[in-house]
Amino acid sequence: MTLAVKKLNPGHVRLLVLTPEYSDFLWLGALLSRDSEMEPDLTWCPDLIDCDDLIRNTHFDVILWDCVFHGGSEDAFLQYLSVSSNEKPVLALSAETASERAPELFANGASDYLCRQTLDHWGLRRAVRCLWYRQQLSESAHGQLGREVASGFINRDLFFDRLQQALLRAERASQRLALLHINLDDFRSFNESFGYQKSDQIMLKLAERLRQNLRRVDSLMRIGGDEFAIIIEKVEDSLDITQIIRKIVNALGESLSIDGQNVVVSASLGVATYPEAGDSPENLLRRANRAMFEAKRDPGTSYRFYDRQLHITAGYQLRLEADLRNALRGNELEVYYQPRIDLASEEVRGVECLLRWNHPERGLVGPDEFIPVAERSGLIVPIGYWVIEQACKRLQECSELGHPGLVFAVNLSFRQFHDRKMTETIFRIIFNANIDTSLLELELTESAMMHDPEYAQRCLRELNQLGISFALDDFGTGFSSLSNLQHLPISLVKIDKSFVQELGQSADAEHIIRAIISLAHSLQISVVAEGVETEGQLEFLRQQHCDEIQGYYYARPMPWKDLVQFLDNRSQSACLQQ
């Protein structure tokens, strides 16, 4: 098979330059500017704070990476670049010779390596242009190959060749690989109803839909009249595969329009993994095919894993997600409340609203188990709004029961900021609840701000204008806390419990807590310490003039009825003392 590729002209080549030194950025720009054919467009990124946002939201042709630029692990950062940038070529720069550094960097995903000591404009221009040409050729080939795959022109020899190459890459990098074999159920009826040409359109539309839900590193191929195969590379664990399966199942579940008719297809998926299910293309396909026929026993779109242990793990995650969808509709979710105590007066100043799940079979499922599932699937967005609704409802009841003025704090997931109607939805909730908005506090972590900082800041400002206050959770554990305090409407910070629990054992923890309290107070920001469990921790925080504490020393998270009883008891004790 030959690929016709148009003549490539570099023109504007966009480069992301990851280096902490501005002088190096200027130096690299000067070396590239001497190329009369290439018009380089360089963007400088000097720190990790902006790196993720630039990579995810801006298009670049080549990434120029100074190897001293990383978050603590060079190998992990290089792998992150490879995945987050959709496999854009990474040109690595360092002081060592190529023989010393290149093999390891290539193994972790670098596309080319240059030694800074011998770098000149010829070498840099040649490397950038080669990577750019290679990327363009790859994209062109991928596009045409994709069309041939969908149209059925690809043959099994080419499929086995690509699977063999993928296996070799997985072996060299000590990574796992998964092969998905997809067979449409009862495809003969489509041929009889629509004819072979229209049935082929169904396959074309399905192929395009599936391709849109795959990563760039994955390969989709049509290996039969009613069959697809997907090669999933760079698999870390079963969760990677479940995410792909989830997207495929959702894509297959959506109706297709053929001649004005809506058609719904179902399919059976078989999954075989390398190295568990085999180390050759023939073995993997045979075992994925066997798993696919096992899936045929189940009605509708279903899947089976050849590897038993991976099947158990991945299947559990998907069943947990399905159960969680039902939990929101079936009133299985419940909000617990943990009091926050004013250290000066020992009065309850507010409560944090914490989610719990009463599963009908498993009992009480801990948040550490189901919150990650909710975040990966996106369910955390509607669940988050539900928790805000519950908080507003209880806030009203609290005042009616004789406990006015308590602040109700609700955690905002980073996923919430992916919803472009977040501000509108929260406004509608508090408008319908008719509450005092000054008593509603939204807690966010620094990671929630990283996806789209400008959008997140705008949301916070709009909600702040409604009277809602904000707390920065897990303060001290991130790297952008100071900038967040300066530019966001934060009125309270929460010291992470990891520091509090080190009190009495670590001098560093004491210094950090003192610094956080001093910094926050200098900015007129209140401080809450989480995870307080002992008298010693309490006394230290009192000496440092911490404003509020939260932890088992005073109260564990509790259901609503227990909270009301807790508040009543403390009110009675206060009256007796007076």
C-alpha positions as CSV (number, residue, x, y, z in Angstrom):
1,M,0.0,0.0,0.0
2,T,1.4,3.4,-0.9
3,L,0.4,6.7,0.6
4,A,0.2,9.8,-1.5
5,V,1.4,12.7,0.6
6,K,1.4,16.3,-0.5
7,K,4.7,18.3,-0.5
8,L,5.3,19.7,3.0
9,N,6.3,23.3,3.6
10,P,7.2,24.2,7.2
11,G,5.9,27.7,7.1
12,H,4.9,28.7,10.7
13,V,6.2,25.9,12.9
14,R,4.9,26.3,16.5
15,L,7.3,25.3,19.3
16,L,6.7,25.1,23.0
17,V,10.0,25.8,24.8
18,L,10.2,24.3,28.3
19,T,13.1,25.9,30.1
20,P,13.4,27.9,33.3
21,E,15.9,30.4,32.0
22,Y,14.7,33.3,29.7
23,S,18.3,33.6,28.4
24,D,18.1,30.0,27.1
25,F,14.8,30.8,25.4
26,L,16.3,33.7,23.6
27,W,19.4,31.7,22.6
28,L,17.2,28.9,21.1
29,G,15.1,31.5,19.3
30,A,18.2,33.1,17.9
31,L,19.5,29.8,16.6
32,L,16.2,29.0,14.9
33,S,15.7,32.5,13.4
34,R,18.5,32.0,10.9
35,D,16.4,29.5,8.9
36,S,15.1,31.2,5.8
37,E,12.5,28.5,5.0
38,M,11.1,28.0,8.5
39,E,9.2,30.7,10.4
40,P,9.4,29.5,14.0
41,D,6.7,30.7,16.5
42,L,8.2,30.1,19.9
43,T,6.2,30.1,23.2
44,W,8.3,30.2,26.4
45,C,7.1,28.2,29.5
46,P,9.3,28.8,32.5
47,D,7.4,27.0,35.2
48,L,5.2,24.0,35.9
49,I,2.2,26.1,36.8
50,D,1.5,27.1,33.2
51,C,2.9,24.0,31.6
52,D,-0.2,21.8,31.8
53,D,-2.6,24.5,30.7
54,L,-0.4,25.3,27.6
55,I,-0.1,21.7,26.6
56,R,-3.7,20.9,26.9
57,N,-5.2,24.1,25.5
58,T,-2.8,25.3,22.8
59,H,-1.6,23.6,19.6
60,F,2.2,23.1,19.1
61,D,4.1,21.2,16.4
62,V,7.2,20.4,18.4
63,I,8.1,20.6,22.1
64,L,11.7,21.8,23.0
65,W,12.4,20.5,26.4
66,D,15.4,21.4,28.6
67,C,15.9,18.3,30.8
68,V,16.3,20.4,34.0
69,F,12.7,21.4,33.7
70,H,10.6,18.8,35.5
71,G,8.5,18.3,38.7
72,G,10.9,16.0,40.5
73,S,11.1,13.0,38.2
74,E,12.6,13.5,34.7
75,D,11.3,10.1,33.5
76,A,7.7,10.7,34.8
77,F,7.6,14.3,33.3
78,L,8.8,13.1,29.9
79,Q,6.1,10.4,29.9
80,Y,3.5,13.0,31.0
81,L,4.6,15.2,28.0
82,S,4.2,12.3,25.6
83,V,0.6,11.5,26.8
84,S,-0.7,15.0,27.5
85,S,0.5,16.5,24.2
86,N,-1.2,13.7,22.0
87,E,2.2,12.3,21.1
88,K,3.7,15.5,19.8
89,P,7.5,15.1,19.2
90,V,9.7,16.1,22.1
91,L,13.2,17.3,21.4
92,A,15.2,17.0,24.6
93,L,18.3,19.2,25.4
94,S,20.9,18.5,28.1
95,A,24.6,18.9,28.8
96,E,25.6,15.3,28.5
97,T,26.6,13.6,25.3
98,A,24.1,11.7,23.2
99,S,25.6,8.3,24.1
100,E,25.2,9.1,27.8
101,R,21.6,10.4,27.7
102,A,19.8,9.6,24.5
103,P,19.0,5.8,25.1
104,E,17.1,6.4,28.4
105,L,15.3,9.5,27.0
106,F,14.2,7.7,23.9
107,A,12.9,4.8,26.0
108,N,10.7,7.2,27.9
109,G,9.3,9.0,24.9
110,A,11.7,11.6,23.6
111,S,11.8,11.9,19.8
112,D,15.3,13.3,19.5
113,Y,18.2,14.5,21.7
114,L,20.7,17.2,21.3
115,C,23.7,18.1,23.5
116,R,23.8,21.7,24.6
117,Q,27.6,21.8,24.6
118,T,27.8,21.2,20.8
119,L,24.5,22.7,19.7
120,D,24.6,25.1,16.8
121,H,21.9,26.6,14.5
122,W,22.4,23.9,11.8
123,G,21.9,21.1,14.3
124,L,18.8,22.6,16.0
125,R,17.1,23.6,12.7
126,R,17.7,20.2,11.2
127,A,16.3,18.4,14.3
128,V,13.2,20.6,14.5
129,R,12.5,20.4,10.8
130,C,12.9,16.6,10.8
131,L,10.5,16.2,13.7
132,W,8.0,18.5,12.1
133,Y,8.2,16.7,8.8
134,R,7.9,13.3,10.5
135,Q,4.8,14.5,12.5
136,Q,3.1,15.7,9.3
137,L,3.8,12.5,7.5
138,S,2.5,10.5,10.4
139,E,-0.7,12.5,10.6
140,S,-1.2,12.3,6.8
141,A,-0.6,8.5,6.9
142,H,-2.8,8.1,9.9
143,G,-5.6,9.9,8.2
144,Q,-5.4,7.9,5.0
145,L,-4.9,4.7,6.8
146,G,-7.9,5.5,9.0
147,R,-10.1,5.9,5.9
148,E,-8.9,2.6,4.5
149,V,-9.4,0.9,7.8
150,A,-13.0,2.1,8.0
151,S,-13.7,1.4,4.4
152,G,-12.6,-2.2,4.7
153,F,-9.6,-2.0,2.3
154,I,-7.1,-2.9,5.0
155,N,-6.1,-6.6,5.0
156,R,-5.3,-8.9,7.9
157,D,-1.6,-9.0,7.0
158,L,-1.3,-5.3,7.6
159,F,-3.3,-5.7,10.8
160,F,-1.0,-8.4,12.1
161,D,2.0,-6.3,11.1
162,R,0.8,-3.4,13.1
163,L,-0.1,-5.5,16.1
164,Q,3.4,-7.1,16.0
165,Q,5.0,-3.6,16.0
166,A,2.9,-2.6,18.9
167,L,3.9,-5.7,20.8
168,L,7.6,-5.0,20.2
169,R,7.2,-1.4,21.5
170,A,5.4,-2.7,24.6
171,E,8.2,-5.3,25.2
172,R,11.0,-2.7,24.8
173,A,9.2,-0.3,27.2
174,S,8.1,-3.0,29.6
175,Q,4.5,-1.8,29.1
176,R,1.2,-3.6,28.8
177,L,-1.0,-3.7,25.7
178,A,-4.6,-4.6,25.2
179,L,-6.3,-5.9,22.0
180,L,-10.1,-5.4,21.7
181,H,-12.1,-7.5,19.3
182,I,-15.5,-6.0,18.5
183,N,-18.2,-7.9,16.6
184,L,-21.5,-6.4,15.8
185,D,-24.5,-8.5,16.9
186,D,-26.8,-9.9,14.3
187,F,-25.3,-7.8,11.5
188,R,-27.0,-10.1,8.9
189,S,-30.3,-8.5,9.7
190,F,-28.9,-5.1,8.7
191,N,-27.7,-6.5,5.4
192,E,-31.2,-7.9,4.8
193,S,-33.0,-4.7,5.8
194,F,-30.8,-2.1,4.2
195,G,-28.6,-3.9,1.7
196,Y,-24.9,-4.3,1.7
197,Q,-24.0,-0.7,0.7
198,K,-26.1,0.8,3.4
199,S,-24.8,-1.7,6.0
200,D,-21.3,-0.6,5.0
201,Q,-22.3,2.9,5.8
202,I,-23.2,1.8,9.3
203,M,-19.6,0.4,9.7
204,L,-18.1,3.6,8.3
205,K,-20.1,5.8,10.8
206,L,-19.3,3.5,13.7
207,A,-15.6,3.5,12.8
208,E,-15.6,7.3,12.7
209,R,-17.4,7.5,16.0
210,L,-15.1,5.0,17.7
211,R,-12.0,6.8,16.4
212,Q,-13.2,10.0,18.0
213,N,-13.2,8.3,21.3
214,L,-9.8,6.8,21.2
215,R,-6.4,8.2,22.1
216,R,-4.0,9.0,19.4
217,V,-1.7,6.2,20.4
218,D,-4.5,3.6,19.9
219,S,-5.2,1.9,16.5
220,L,-8.6,1.1,15.1
221,M,-8.9,-1.4,12.2
222,R,-11.7,-3.1,10.4
223,I,-10.7,-6.8,10.2
224,G,-14.0,-8.2,8.8
225,G,-17.4,-7.3,7.4
226,D,-18.8,-6.8,10.8
227,E,-15.7,-6.7,13.0
228,F,-13.3,-4.1,14.3
229,A,-10.0,-4.5,16.3
230,I,-8.5,-1.9,18.5
231,I,-4.9,-1.9,19.7
232,I,-4.6,-0.1,23.0
233,E,-0.9,0.8,23.8
234,K,0.8,2.2,26.9
235,V,-1.6,0.6,29.3
236,E,-0.7,1.3,33.0
237,D,-3.5,-0.7,34.7
238,S,-7.0,-2.0,34.3
239,L,-8.5,1.4,34.8
240,D,-6.9,2.6,31.5
241,I,-8.8,-0.2,29.7
242,T,-12.1,0.4,31.5
243,Q,-11.9,4.1,30.4
244,I,-11.5,3.0,26.8
245,I,-14.3,0.4,27.1
246,R,-16.6,2.9,28.7
247,K,-16.1,5.3,25.8
248,I,-16.6,2.5,23.2
249,V,-19.8,1.2,24.9
250,N,-21.2,4.7,25.1
251,A,-20.4,5.3,21.4
252,L,-22.0,2.0,20.3
253,G,-25.1,2.8,22.4
254,E,-25.9,6.0,20.4
255,S,-28.3,5.6,17.5
256,L,-27.1,6.1,13.9
257,S,-29.2,7.7,11.1
258,I,-29.4,5.6,7.9
259,D,-31.8,6.9,5.2
260,G,-33.6,8.9,7.7
261,Q,-34.1,5.9,10.0
262,N,-32.5,5.8,13.5
263,V,-30.6,2.5,13.9
264,V,-29.3,1.2,17.2
265,V,-26.5,-1.5,17.1
266,S,-25.2,-3.7,19.8
267,A,-21.9,-5.4,19.9
268,S,-19.8,-8.0,21.8
269,L,-16.3,-7.0,22.9
270,G,-13.5,-9.4,23.7
271,V,-10.3,-8.1,25.5
272,A,-6.9,-9.8,25.6
273,T,-3.9,-8.2,27.3
274,Y,-0.2,-8.5,26.8
275,P,1.7,-10.2,28.4
276,E,-1.1,-12.0,30.4
277,A,-2.9,-13.4,27.4
278,G,0.0,-14.0,25.1
279,D,3.0,-12.4,23.4
280,S,2.2,-13.0,19.7
281,P,-0.4,-11.4,17.4
282,E,-2.0,-14.8,16.7
283,N,-2.4,-15.7,20.4
284,L,-3.8,-12.3,21.4
285,L,-6.3,-12.2,18.5
286,R,-7.4,-15.8,19.2
287,R,-7.9,-15.1,22.9
288,A,-9.7,-11.8,22.3
289,N,-11.9,-13.7,19.9
290,R,-12.6,-16.3,22.5
291,A,-13.5,-13.6,25.0
292,M,-15.7,-11.9,22.4
293,F,-17.8,-15.1,22.0
294,E,-18.1,-15.4,25.7
295,A,-19.6,-11.9,25.7
296,K,-22.2,-13.0,23.1
297,R,-23.9,-14.9,25.9
298,D,-25.0,-11.6,27.5
299,P,-27.8,-9.5,26.0
300,G,-27.0,-6.1,24.4
301,T,-23.6,-4.6,24.2
302,S,-21.3,-6.5,26.5
303,Y,-17.6,-7.3,27.0
304,R,-15.5,-10.1,28.5
305,F,-11.8,-10.2,29.4
306,Y,-9.7,-13.2,28.6
307,D,-7.4,-12.5,31.6
308,R,-9.4,-13.5,34.7
309,Q,-7.8,-11.1,37.3
310,L,-8.0,-8.1,35.0
311,H,-11.6,-9.0,34.2
312,I,-12.4,-9.0,37.9
313,T,-10.7,-5.6,38.6
314,A,-12.0,-3.8,35.5
315,G,-15.4,-5.3,35.8
316,Y,-15.7,-4.2,39.4
317,Q,-14.9,-0.6,38.5
318,L,-17.5,-0.5,35.7
319,R,-20.1,-2.2,37.9
320,L,-19.3,0.3,40.7
321,E,-19.9,3.2,38.2
322,A,-23.2,1.7,37.1
323,D,-24.3,1.3,40.7
324,L,-23.3,4.9,41.4
325,R,-25.5,6.1,38.6
326,N,-28.4,4.3,40.1
327,A,-27.4,5.6,43.6
328,L,-28.1,9.2,42.6
329,R,-31.6,8.3,41.4
330,G,-32.3,5.8,44.2
331,N,-31.6,8.0,47.2
332,E,-28.7,5.9,48.3
333,L,-26.4,8.9,48.7
334,E,-26.3,10.7,52.0
335,V,-24.6,13.8,53.3
336,Y,-22.7,13.6,56.6
337,Y,-21.7,16.7,58.5
338,Q,-18.5,17.4,60.5
339,P,-18.5,20.4,62.8
340,R,-15.9,23.2,62.7
341,I,-15.2,24.6,66.2
342,D,-14.1,28.2,67.0
343,L,-11.0,27.9,69.1
344,A,-11.5,31.1,71.0
345,S,-15.1,30.5,72.0
346,E,-15.4,26.7,71.4
347,E,-18.7,27.4,69.6
348,V,-19.7,25.5,66.5
349,R,-19.1,28.0,63.6
350,G,-19.9,25.7,60.7
351,V,-20.0,22.2,59.2
352,E,-18.3,20.5,56.3
353,C,-20.7,18.5,54.1
354,L,-19.2,15.1,53.3
355,L,-20.7,12.6,50.9
356,R,-21.5,9.0,51.9
357,W,-23.0,6.1,49.9
358,N,-25.3,3.5,51.5
359,H,-25.0,0.7,48.9
360,P,-27.9,-1.8,49.1
361,E,-25.5,-4.8,49.0
362,R,-22.0,-3.5,50.0
363,G,-23.2,-1.3,52.9
364,L,-21.5,2.0,53.5
365,V,-19.0,2.6,50.7
366,G,-16.2,4.9,51.6
367,P,-15.5,8.1,49.7
368,D,-12.0,7.0,48.9
369,E,-13.4,4.2,46.9
370,F,-16.3,5.8,45.0
371,I,-15.2,9.5,44.6
372,P,-12.4,8.6,42.1
373,V,-14.9,6.5,40.1
374,A,-17.3,9.5,40.2
375,E,-14.6,11.9,39.0
376,R,-13.3,9.6,36.2
377,S,-16.8,9.1,34.8
378,G,-18.0,12.7,35.2
379,L,-20.8,11.7,37.7
380,I,-19.2,13.9,40.2
381,V,-20.7,16.9,38.5
382,P,-24.4,16.1,39.0
383,I,-23.5,14.6,42.4
384,G,-21.7,17.8,43.4
385,Y,-24.8,19.9,42.5
386,W,-26.9,17.5,44.6
387,V,-24.7,18.0,47.6
388,I,-25.0,21.8,47.2
389,E,-28.8,21.4,47.1
390,Q,-28.8,19.3,50.3
391,A,-26.5,21.8,52.0
392,C,-28.9,24.6,51.2
393,K,-31.9,22.6,52.4
394,R,-30.2,21.8,55.7
395,L,-28.9,25.4,56.1
396,Q,-32.6,26.5,56.1
397,E,-33.6,23.8,58.6
398,C,-30.7,24.6,60.9
399,S,-32.0,28.2,61.3
400,E,-35.5,27.0,62.0
401,L,-34.2,24.6,64.6
402,G,-32.6,27.4,66.6
403,H,-29.0,27.2,65.3
404,P,-28.7,30.2,62.9
405,G,-25.5,31.5,61.5
406,L,-23.8,28.2,60.9
407,V,-21.6,28.1,57.7
408,F,-22.2,25.0,55.5
409,A,-19.1,24.1,53.5
410,V,-19.3,22.0,50.3
411,N,-16.4,20.6,48.3
412,L,-16.1,21.5,44.6
413,S,-14.4,18.9,42.4
414,F,-12.0,19.9,39.7
415,R,-14.5,18.3,37.3
416,Q,-17.1,20.9,38.3
417,F,-15.0,23.5,36.5
418,H,-15.4,21.5,33.2
419,D,-19.1,22.4,33.3
420,R,-19.5,25.6,31.4
421,K,-22.9,26.2,33.2
422,M,-21.5,25.8,36.7
423,T,-22.2,29.4,37.8
424,E,-25.7,29.3,36.3
425,T,-26.5,26.0,38.0
426,I,-25.3,27.0,41.4
427,F,-27.1,30.3,41.1
428,R,-30.4,28.5,40.3
429,I,-29.9,26.2,43.3
430,I,-29.4,29.0,45.8
431,F,-32.2,31.1,44.3
432,N,-34.6,28.3,44.7
433,A,-33.5,27.6,48.2
434,N,-33.8,31.2,49.2
435,I,-30.9,31.1,51.7
436,D,-28.5,33.6,53.2
437,T,-25.6,33.1,50.7
438,S,-23.0,34.4,53.2
439,L,-23.5,31.1,55.0
440,L,-22.6,28.9,52.0
441,E,-18.9,28.2,51.5
442,L,-17.4,26.3,48.6
443,E,-14.1,24.5,49.2
444,L,-11.8,23.9,46.3
445,T,-8.3,22.5,45.9
446,E,-5.5,23.9,43.8
447,S,-6.0,21.1,41.2
448,A,-9.5,22.4,40.5
449,M,-8.0,25.6,39.2
450,M,-5.4,24.0,36.9
451,H,-7.6,22.9,33.9
452,D,-8.7,26.4,32.9
453,P,-7.5,29.0,35.4
454,E,-9.2,32.0,33.7
455,Y,-12.6,30.3,33.5
456,A,-12.2,29.1,37.2
457,Q,-11.4,32.7,38.3
458,R,-14.3,34.1,36.5
459,C,-16.7,31.6,38.1
460,L,-15.4,32.3,41.5
461,R,-15.7,36.1,41.1
462,E,-19.3,35.7,39.8
463,L,-20.3,33.4,42.7
464,N,-18.5,35.7,45.2
465,Q,-20.6,38.6,44.0
466,L,-23.7,36.6,45.1
467,G,-22.3,36.4,48.6
468,I,-20.8,32.9,48.5
469,S,-17.4,32.6,50.2
470,F,-14.5,30.3,49.2
471,A,-12.0,28.1,51.1
472,L,-8.8,26.7,49.8
473,D,-8.6,23.1,50.9
474,D,-5.4,21.1,51.6
475,F,-3.4,24.3,51.8
476,G,0.3,23.9,51.8
477,T,0.4,20.7,49.7
478,G,0.4,22.4,46.3
479,F,2.9,24.7,44.5
480,S,0.6,27.6,43.6
481,S,-1.0,28.5,46.9
482,L,0.5,32.0,47.2
483,S,-0.7,33.0,43.8
484,N,-4.2,31.6,44.5
485,L,-4.4,33.6,47.7
486,Q,-3.5,36.8,45.8
487,H,-5.8,36.5,42.8
488,L,-8.8,34.5,44.1
489,P,-11.6,35.6,46.4
490,I,-10.4,33.2,49.2
491,S,-11.6,34.0,52.7
492,L,-10.4,30.9,54.4
493,V,-7.6,28.3,54.1
494,K,-7.7,24.8,55.5
495,I,-4.4,23.4,56.8
496,D,-4.0,19.9,55.5
497,K,-4.4,17.2,58.1
498,S,-1.0,15.7,57.1
499,F,0.7,18.6,58.8
500,V,-1.5,18.6,61.8
501,Q,-0.9,14.9,62.5
502,E,2.8,15.4,62.4
503,L,2.7,17.9,65.3
504,G,4.8,16.7,68.2
505,Q,6.8,14.5,65.8
506,S,8.1,16.9,63.2
507,A,9.6,20.3,63.7
508,D,9.1,21.1,60.0
509,A,5.3,20.6,60.5
510,E,5.3,23.1,63.3
511,H,7.2,25.7,61.2
512,I,4.9,25.1,58.2
513,I,1.7,25.6,60.3
514,R,3.1,28.7,62.0
515,A,4.0,30.2,58.5
516,I,0.6,29.3,57.1
517,I,-1.3,30.9,59.9
518,S,0.9,34.0,59.9
519,L,0.6,34.4,56.1
520,A,-3.2,33.9,56.1
521,H,-3.8,36.4,58.9
522,S,-1.6,39.0,57.3
523,L,-3.9,38.8,54.3
524,Q,-7.1,38.9,56.5
525,I,-7.8,35.3,55.8
526,S,-9.1,32.9,58.4
527,V,-7.5,29.5,59.1
528,V,-9.1,26.0,59.8
529,A,-6.9,23.1,60.8
530,E,-8.1,19.7,59.7
531,G,-7.5,16.3,61.3
532,V,-7.2,17.5,64.9
533,E,-7.3,14.4,67.1
534,T,-5.3,15.1,70.3
535,E,-5.1,17.6,73.1
536,G,-1.5,18.4,72.2
537,Q,-2.5,19.3,68.6
538,L,-5.3,21.4,69.9
539,E,-3.1,23.3,72.3
540,F,-0.4,24.0,69.7
541,L,-3.0,25.4,67.3
542,R,-4.6,27.5,70.1
543,Q,-1.1,29.0,70.9
544,Q,-0.7,29.9,67.2
545,H,-4.1,31.6,67.1
546,C,-5.6,29.3,64.6
547,D,-9.2,30.4,64.1
548,E,-11.1,27.0,63.8
549,I,-10.4,23.3,64.0
550,Q,-12.1,20.3,62.5
551,G,-11.4,16.7,63.5
552,Y,-12.2,13.7,65.7
553,Y,-11.1,15.5,68.8
554,Y,-14.5,17.2,68.8
555,A,-16.6,15.2,66.4
556,R,-16.6,12.7,63.6
557,P,-18.7,13.3,60.4
558,M,-22.3,12.4,61.3
559,P,-25.7,12.1,59.8
560,W,-28.1,15.1,59.9
561,K,-30.1,13.8,62.9
562,D,-26.9,13.2,64.9
563,L,-25.7,16.7,64.0
564,V,-28.9,18.3,65.3
565,Q,-28.5,16.4,68.5
566,F,-24.9,17.4,68.8
567,L,-25.8,21.1,68.3
568,D,-28.6,20.9,70.9
569,N,-26.3,19.3,73.5
570,R,-23.7,22.0,73.0
571,S,-26.3,24.7,73.3
572,Q,-27.6,23.2,76.5
573,S,-24.1,22.9,77.9
574,A,-23.4,26.5,77.1
575,C,-26.6,27.6,78.8
576,L,-25.7,25.7,82.0
577,Q,-22.3,27.2,82.1
578,Q,-23.7,30.7,82.0
